[in-house]
Every structure is written in C-alpha cells, then in structure tokens.
Amino acid sequence: MSRNNLYKLGLIVVISAFCLFLSYPPSEQINLGLDLRGGIHLVLDVVVEEAVAGQVRTDMGRFQERLEDEGVVPSETILDSDVSFSMTFNTEPLRDQAEVVAANIFTSSSGNDSYNVSLSSNPPTLKLSLDAAEQELSKDAAVRQALQTIRNRIDQFGVAEPVIQRQGMAGTRILVQLPGAEDPERVKNLLRTSAILQFRLVQAGPAQTREALVAAAGGQLPVGTEIVESIPETVNGVEIPTLFYLLDIVPIVEGGELKDARLSQDQFGLPAIGFTLEATSAQKFGEFTSTNIGRLLAIVLDDRVQQAPSIEARIDGDGIISGQFTLAEAEDKSLMLRSGALPASIEYLEDRSVGPSLGRESIRQGVLAAIIGMSLVVVFMLIYYKGAGINAVLALALNLIIVMGVMASLQATLTLPGIAGLILLIGMSVDANVLIFERIREELDLGKTVRSSIDAGFSKAFSAILDANLTTLIAAAFLFQFGTGPVKGFAVTITIGIVASMFTALFVSRLMFAIWTSTRRETLSI
C-alpha cells in the first residue's frame, strides 16, 4: 500500500472514530423531536388588533399628558375605535394648539406622520387616526414581541430543545413544539396570559357597581380616567363580589420597568410575587408614593385590579404583590413578569399532545424498518456486484455513522420524518456506487485493464452523481426554508446524508479500489 493511500485510510478511520464518539450513546446524544419523544404541539394566533388598540391607548395617554404640560386641556377625550381617538376643546385656538403638539409628538424619524389628523368645529374637535402603514408596523412588532416573550417563558420553564417559530414571513401565527412537556394546561396558561402589570393611582372606589362610580363623578368620568374591576376573591369559602375602581389611565410604573420578579411570601406566609424596579423607575416610584401617602394605589395585572392597598410610606424599589395565589400560580406569574408581557392576547388554533409511549413505538418501528431496508440493500449489493458489493456495504455503514455524528454535533433534532429520511438514505447512499460500478463494468467489457476501468468509471460517473445529488439538495433547501417542525427535520437529515454519501462514494470507495489494485491483482469481482 502506498503512503498516500495509507494517509487517506488513516483519515477515514479518524473521521469514523470521531463520529462514533459524537453520537454515542445515541439515546443521549441525538435530540428527539416531539413525535418521537412525546410532548405538546401548539399553533397560536396573536390577536394583533389588540396590540394596535393598546398602542393607540398609550399614545392617547401620552398626548393627554403633553397637552396638560402645555396648558392645553381638552374638555373631553374619547376613544372612538381601536385605531383612533378624538379630543374636544372649548375653543378653536386651543384645538389648533393641540394640533401643533400632535405634529411634534407623532412625527416619526423618517418624517412621516404616525397619525392622520382631522379637524371639526361646533364643537372644536381634534381627531387622530393611526396611519395604515403604522398599523401594519405595529402588528408585525406585536408578533415579533410575542415570539420573543414566548421564547423567554419557555426557556425559563425549562423545556429542552423547544421549537418556537413564526409561520410565514408576515403571518400572525406562532408554532410551539415542546418535547417532553407533561402538563399541557399549565403550559397553555403560561403562554396565554399577557402578564401586563401596571401601578395606577386610584381616584375613587372601591364601589359595588360601575354606575356608582359614574354617579359619584357627576355623571361623567374625569378626563384621563377609566373604571377597572377587581379579580374575584373567595375568603373562607365565601365569594366576595367584584369591586370597581376609578383609576388613572396612565400608569405610574409598568411591568417593563421591573428589574426582577420572584416567588415570595406575604405577611401571612402565603405565596406571593416579590418584585424589584429598575433604578430610575424606583426613584420615580419613590417620589410618587412619598407625595401620595394615604391614597390608594392599584396593582393592575392583565386589566384586573389585583389589590389596591393604601400608601403608608415611601416605596422605593421593592414590593410584594399578594392575592389568592397557589404556589404554582405565584411561580408562573413571577416567570411571566420576568419574561415580559405579551403585546396582545393569544388564541389557540391547534392543540395536540403526543404521549411518550407513542413516540417509543415510532422509534421501534423506524429502527425495524431501517434494519430491514439495510439488510435487503446489503444482500442485493453482495449478490449483484459480488466482491465489489463489499465496497458499497462498507461505504453505506460509514455513511450512517457520519450522518449520526454530524446530527449529534449540530444538535439537530431527529423526527419521525427524519427516520424516514435515514431509511431513504440507505438506498440513496448506494445509488452513487451503482452508477460507478456499472461504468466500471462497461469499461471492463471494452477490454480495458482493472485499474484503467476503475479510473474511467469514477471519472465518467462523477457528473451524473453530482447532478442527481445537487437537485436533491436544492429540494431539501426549500423544504428547510419553508417547512416547519418535522419537515425541517427531514430536510436536515437528507442534506447531511447526501453530502456524506458523496464523500463515501467518491472518496472512500475510490480508496478501497485503490488498495485492491495496489496488490497488483488483474481481476475484479464485480
């Protein structure tokens, strides 16, 4: 054996050993997908219209504050729809001043106006409608934020190898696959809850009914306020009626200003949520509470008043949110507050659970199919191509070792279609050998020597092998780009297998023939 062939043989041995090391044991090194391991499959839809409405409400409150700073106070502010609001003024000059302020606030960095402004008289009214382009940007941002928030929550929940991705470039749907997750209802509640936390000053209440608060305000709510109901409570088995509070629309502090949220205990030792504010927010909160001692401060979670304690002293950066939480509820809500709020609510379009026993059965049947398929291919190659069939069988074995090693190193997920891809690769990997062997037979029939027939067989079959594998790679690339979940697993398996089969057919098989001819044998069993 020449030194060059010896080096090549050493390289093949090293690659084989390294791939075996990476993939052993397969049960620990190869990540199994949802259909093999069991778990939860969800398709979520982000209600993006709520995100747009939330932006309009926030902008309305910000605009209201700015007008008050400028001394231009509207007599009435109305939220006309999810995409527009209007303000009524006592005089037209005040309305015109408000229009100038709106132009300063709602002009984007590109110079475009975020809101379309319309004016009317009798009474003087300024109406602002969110621009259509801004609505689309808000919807896209909502899906992106929801995707990131869901990913943060799942990561903190501790699910290994989750699949979380957006369906379509501009779609509102999100695919979530959680292999190994065993509590579907808890996971769904974790993903569904918006976890929007706000601290808002109480202007009036609590009251038994909404009408009581409206009547106490003289029949019309003050500008910049709204009525929010409390969460239902049960004390000693007795259900406490829902109470209503009149709150400022603009919050003092929001959940996005939290530095941390954690499981804690209230004064009675019951589960509660402890929180810490960021430094700047803590200073703002401390100044606010110090000037409003004796007043009620509502802690609003997901548009419901969780509690409304009286401000007894200055509160800087730490506090506790108590309520009738179970331990799991307090843990989950702390997790949600840490991961951030969803910009809009979530609807479930598809909900499917896969049991681990079904996954084990799929693995068993897949392995059985692979063994049967490989056995039939091996028998065929040995009978039809005789001694040269051993070459193809060794290349096939090495191909499977390389595929498993690369998948383990890339932490790729093996799915049920991925197993189908592995079975398909058993036939595809010997396809190149078939092309080469047939070309070698043709050259031998023409009376050429064994060595020249082998050289001609590899050189003439190369273009056909390359074309066939390249077209399959193109198809696999499209499957990976536009497919989801198991389809991507199939594309990854096929791609790795095709590259490995070209290596084994063109490099490993060539080396085996070279070793054979180096022994000066003038015959070839093919």
MONORTA-V688008 format. One record per backbone hydrogen bond with DSSP energy under -1.0 kcal/mol. NH is the residue of the N-H (numbers start at 1). CO is the residue of the C=O. E is the energy in kcal/mol with one decimal. If there is no record, write none. Layout:
BEGIN
((NH	CO	E) (NH	CO	E))
END
This chain:
BEGIN
((6	2	-1.9) (7	3	-2.2) (8	4	-2.0) (9	5	-2.5) (10	6	-2.2) (11	7	-2.2) (12	8	-2.1) (13	9	-2.2) (14	10	-2.3) (15	11	-2.6) (16	12	-2.5) (17	13	-2.6) (18	14	-2.6) (19	15	-2.4) (20	16	-2.2) (21	17	-2.2) (22	18	-2.2) (23	19	-1.9) (28	25	-1.6) (29	25	-2.1) (30	26	-2.2) (33	414	-3.1) (36	33	-1.1) (37	33	-2.8) (38	34	-2.2) (39	354	-2.5) (40	178	-1.5) (41	352	-3.6) (42	176	-3.1) (43	350	-2.2) (44	174	-3.1) (45	347	-2.6) (46	172	-2.6) (47	345	-2.3) (48	46	-2.0) (50	47	-1.5) (52	48	-1.9) (53	49	-2.3) (54	50	-2.6) (55	51	-2.2) (56	52	-2.2) (57	53	-2.3) (58	54	-2.4) (59	55	-2.8) (60	56	-2.4) (61	57	-2.3) (62	58	-2.5) (63	59	-2.8) (64	60	-2.4) (65	61	-2.2) (66	62	-2.1) (67	63	-2.3) (68	64	-2.1) (69	65	-2.1) (70	66	-1.7) (72	67	-3.0) (75	88	-2.5) (76	88	-1.4) (78	86	-2.8) (80	78	-1.1) (81	84	-1.9) (85	128	-2.1) (86	78	-2.8) (87	126	-2.7) (88	76	-2.8) (89	124	-2.8) (95	91	-1.5) (96	92	-2.5) (97	93	-2.2) (98	94	-2.1) (99	95	-1.7) (100	96	-1.7) (101	97	-2.0) (102	98	-2.4) (103	99	-2.0) (104	100	-1.6) (105	101	-2.1) (106	102	-2.9) (108	112	-3.1) (111	108	-1.7) (114	106	-3.4) (116	129	-3.6) (118	127	-2.4) (120	125	-1.9) (125	120	-2.8) (126	87	-2.9) (127	118	-2.8) (128	85	-2.9) (129	116	-2.4) (130	83	-3.2) (131	114	-3.0) (135	131	-2.1) (136	132	-1.9) (137	133	-2.1) (138	134	-2.4) (139	135	-2.3) (140	136	-2.5) (141	137	-2.5) (142	138	-1.9) (143	139	-2.0) (144	140	-2.3) (145	141	-2.7) (146	142	-2.6) (147	143	-2.5) (148	144	-2.1) (149	145	-2.8) (150	146	-2.8) (151	147	-2.1) (152	148	-2.5) (153	149	-2.4) (154	150	-2.6) (155	151	-2.4) (156	152	-2.1) (157	153	-1.8) (158	154	-1.2) (159	154	-1.3) (163	177	-2.7) (165	175	-2.1) (167	173	-2.4) (174	44	-2.5) (175	165	-3.1) (176	42	-2.9) (177	163	-2.7) (178	40	-2.8) (180	38	-3.5) (181	178	-1.5) (187	183	-2.1) (188	184	-2.8) (189	185	-2.3) (190	186	-2.1) (191	187	-2.0) (192	188	-2.4) (193	189	-1.9) (198	300	-2.5) (199	253	-2.6) (200	298	-2.5) (202	296	-2.2) (203	246	-3.4) (204	246	-1.3) (207	244	-1.9) (214	210	-2.1) (215	211	-2.7) (216	212	-2.1) (217	213	-1.3) (218	215	-1.7) (219	214	-2.5) (225	222	-1.2) (226	247	-2.2) (228	245	-2.6) (230	243	-2.6) (231	305	-1.8) (235	238	-2.7) (238	235	-2.0) (240	233	-2.8) (244	207	-2.3) (245	228	-2.5) (246	204	-2.9) (247	226	-3.0) (248	201	-1.9) (249	224	-2.9) (252	199	-3.4) (255	197	-2.2) (257	254	-1.9) (258	255	-1.8) (259	276	-3.5) (260	276	-1.8) (262	274	-2.8) (264	272	-3.0) (266	270	-2.3) (269	266	-1.8) (272	264	-2.4) (273	321	-2.5) (274	262	-2.8) (275	319	-2.5) (276	260	-2.3) (277	317	-2.8) (278	257	-2.6) (282	278	-3.0) (283	279	-2.0) (284	280	-2.0) (285	281	-2.9) (286	282	-2.5) (287	283	-2.3) (288	284	-2.1) (289	285	-2.6) (290	286	-1.9) (291	287	-1.1) (294	311	-3.1) (295	292	-1.8) (297	309	-2.7) (298	200	-2.9) (299	307	-3.0) (300	198	-3.1) (301	304	-2.6) (302	196	-2.7) (305	229	-2.4) (306	299	-3.1) (311	295	-2.9) (319	275	-1.8) (321	273	-3.2) (325	323	-1.9) (330	326	-2.5) (331	327	-2.2) (332	328	-2.7) (333	329	-2.7) (334	330	-1.9) (335	331	-2.3) (336	332	-2.6) (337	333	-2.3) (338	334	-2.1) (339	335	-2.1) (340	336	-1.0) (342	194	-2.5) (347	45	-2.4) (349	43	-2.7) (350	43	-1.4) (352	41	-2.9) (354	39	-2.9) (359	355	-1.5) (360	356	-2.4) (361	357	-1.9) (362	358	-2.0) (363	359	-2.2) (364	360	-2.4) (365	361	-2.5) (366	362	-2.4) (367	363	-2.8) (368	364	-2.2) (369	365	-2.4) (370	366	-2.3) (371	367	-2.5) (372	368	-2.4) (373	369	-2.7) (374	370	-2.7) (375	371	-2.4) (376	372	-2.3) (377	373	-2.1) (378	374	-2.7) (379	375	-2.6) (380	376	-2.4) (381	377	-2.7) (382	378	-2.3) (383	379	-2.2) (384	380	-3.0) (385	381	-2.1) (388	385	-1.5) (388	525	-2.3) (389	386	-1.1) (390	387	-1.3) (392	388	-1.4) (393	389	-2.4) (394	390	-2.5) (395	391	-2.0) (396	392	-2.2) (397	393	-2.4) (398	394	-2.3) (399	395	-2.1) (400	396	-2.0) (401	397	-1.9) (402	398	-2.5) (403	399	-2.4) (404	400	-2.3) (405	401	-2.2) (406	402	-2.8) (407	403	-2.4) (408	404	-2.0) (409	405	-2.3) (410	406	-2.3) (412	407	-2.2) (414	31	-3.8) (419	415	-2.0) (420	416	-1.9) (421	417	-2.2) (422	418	-2.1) (423	419	-2.4) (424	420	-2.5) (425	421	-2.2) (426	422	-1.1) (428	424	-2.2) (429	425	-3.2) (434	430	-2.3) (435	431	-2.0) (436	432	-2.3) (437	433	-3.2) (438	434	-2.4) (439	435	-1.8) (440	436	-2.3) (441	437	-2.3) (442	438	-2.1) (443	439	-2.1) (444	440	-2.4) (445	441	-2.3) (447	444	-1.6) (448	443	-1.7) (453	449	-2.2) (454	450	-2.3) (455	451	-2.3) (456	452	-2.4) (457	453	-2.5) (458	454	-2.2) (459	455	-2.1) (460	456	-2.5) (461	457	-1.5) (465	461	-2.3) (466	462	-2.8) (467	463	-2.5) (468	464	-2.2) (469	465	-2.3) (470	466	-2.5) (471	467	-2.1) (472	468	-1.4) (473	469	-2.2) (474	470	-2.1) (475	471	-1.9) (476	472	-2.4) (477	473	-2.3) (478	474	-1.8) (479	475	-2.1) (480	476	-2.3) (481	477	-2.2) (482	478	-2.5) (483	479	-1.7) (487	484	-1.9) (489	485	-1.6) (490	486	-2.2) (491	487	-2.1) (492	488	-2.6) (493	489	-2.1) (494	490	-2.5) (495	491	-2.3) (496	492	-2.4) (497	493	-2.4) (498	494	-2.5) (499	495	-2.0) (500	496	-2.3) (501	497	-2.5) (502	498	-2.1) (503	499	-1.7) (504	500	-2.5) (505	501	-2.6) (506	502	-2.3) (507	503	-2.0) (508	503	-1.4) (509	504	-2.6) (511	507	-2.0) (512	508	-2.2) (513	509	-2.1) (514	510	-2.2) (515	511	-2.5) (516	512	-2.0) (517	513	-2.7) (518	514	-1.6) (519	516	-1.2) (520	517	-2.0) (526	524	-1.2))
END
